[in-house]
Amino acid sequence: MPRPWFLTRAAEASLVEIAVWTTRTFGPRQAGLYEEDLIAACRAVAAGTALTYGCRDAIDDGLPEALRFTRAGQHLVVFVEQADAVVIVDVLHSRSDLPRRLADSLPEG
């Protein structure tokens, strides 16, 4: 059974930014389709069916061991699995400065 999932403020802001850019560049239809792909990736993570990777294994730049990601189009859905839910930390372009952007996205504490 899929666990509940939710977005951090950073992830919400990234999705809005992606939607605006995709709409301007490719039009509203393509933006809607891409949004569906990103949301489907979040659902797959929560269901445990997504192909996922450890950020620390891929980047190894002082990131928390629990931080994971899955690919969705040209973006990476970055998340942390908790016992009762999945937290989508951010949605980042695969060409972005991942260690810096992830460090900026991580909750304090």
C-alpha positions as CSV (number, residue, x, y, z in Angstrom):
1,M,0.0,0.0,0.0
2,P,1.4,3.4,-0.9
3,R,2.4,5.7,1.9
4,P,1.2,9.3,2.0
5,W,3.6,11.8,0.5
6,F,4.0,15.5,0.7
7,L,6.1,18.3,-0.7
8,T,8.3,20.7,1.2
9,R,8.0,24.4,0.3
10,A,11.2,24.1,-1.8
11,A,9.6,21.2,-3.8
12,E,6.4,23.2,-4.3
13,A,8.4,26.2,-5.5
14,S,10.4,24.1,-7.9
15,L,7.3,22.5,-9.4
16,V,5.8,26.0,-10.0
17,E,9.1,27.1,-11.6
18,I,9.1,24.0,-13.8
19,A,5.5,24.6,-14.8
20,V,6.1,28.2,-15.7
21,W,9.2,27.5,-17.7
22,T,7.7,24.5,-19.5
23,T,4.5,26.5,-20.4
24,R,6.6,29.4,-21.8
25,T,8.9,27.1,-23.7
26,F,6.6,24.3,-24.9
27,G,3.1,25.5,-24.2
28,P,0.4,24.6,-21.7
29,R,-0.4,21.2,-23.0
30,Q,3.2,20.0,-22.7
31,A,3.5,21.6,-19.3
32,G,0.4,19.7,-18.1
33,L,1.9,16.4,-19.4
34,Y,5.2,17.0,-17.8
35,E,3.5,17.9,-14.5
36,E,1.7,14.6,-14.7
37,D,5.0,12.8,-15.2
38,L,6.5,14.5,-12.1
39,I,3.5,13.7,-9.9
40,A,3.5,10.1,-11.2
41,A,7.2,9.8,-10.1
42,C,6.2,11.1,-6.6
43,R,3.4,8.5,-6.4
44,A,5.7,5.7,-7.6
45,V,8.2,6.7,-4.8
46,A,5.4,6.5,-2.2
47,A,4.3,3.2,-3.6
48,G,7.8,1.8,-3.6
49,T,7.8,1.1,-7.3
50,A,10.2,3.8,-8.5
51,L,13.8,3.0,-9.4
52,T,15.6,5.0,-6.7
53,Y,19.2,5.9,-5.9
54,G,21.0,7.2,-2.9
55,C,22.1,10.8,-3.3
56,R,25.2,10.2,-1.2
57,D,26.2,7.3,-3.5
58,A,25.7,9.4,-6.6
59,I,27.1,12.7,-5.4
60,D,29.1,11.9,-2.2
61,D,29.3,15.5,-1.1
62,G,28.4,15.4,2.6
63,L,24.7,14.8,2.0
64,P,22.6,12.9,4.5
65,E,22.5,9.1,3.9
66,A,18.7,9.0,3.9
67,L,18.4,11.4,0.9
68,R,17.3,9.5,-2.2
69,F,16.2,10.4,-5.7
70,T,14.4,9.1,-8.8
71,R,14.5,10.4,-12.3
72,A,11.5,12.0,-13.9
73,G,12.2,13.4,-17.4
74,Q,15.0,15.9,-17.1
75,H,14.4,16.3,-13.4
76,L,15.3,14.4,-10.2
77,V,12.7,14.0,-7.5
78,V,14.7,14.1,-4.3
79,F,13.0,12.6,-1.2
80,V,13.4,11.1,2.2
81,E,11.5,8.1,3.3
82,Q,10.0,8.2,6.8
83,A,8.2,5.4,8.6
84,D,4.7,6.7,7.8
85,A,5.3,9.0,4.8
86,V,7.6,10.1,2.0
87,V,8.8,13.7,2.0
88,I,9.6,15.1,-1.4
89,V,12.5,17.5,-0.5
90,D,12.9,19.1,-4.0
91,V,12.6,18.6,-7.7
92,L,15.8,19.6,-9.4
93,H,17.0,19.7,-13.0
94,S,19.5,17.0,-13.7
95,R,22.1,19.6,-14.8
96,S,21.8,21.8,-11.7
97,D,24.5,22.0,-9.0
98,L,23.0,19.2,-7.0
99,P,25.1,19.4,-3.9
100,R,24.5,23.1,-3.5
101,R,20.8,23.0,-4.4
102,L,20.2,20.0,-2.1
103,A,22.0,21.7,0.8
104,D,19.8,24.7,0.3
105,S,16.7,22.5,0.3
106,L,17.3,20.4,3.3
107,P,15.3,21.3,6.4
108,E,17.2,22.7,9.4
109,G,18.0,20.4,12.2
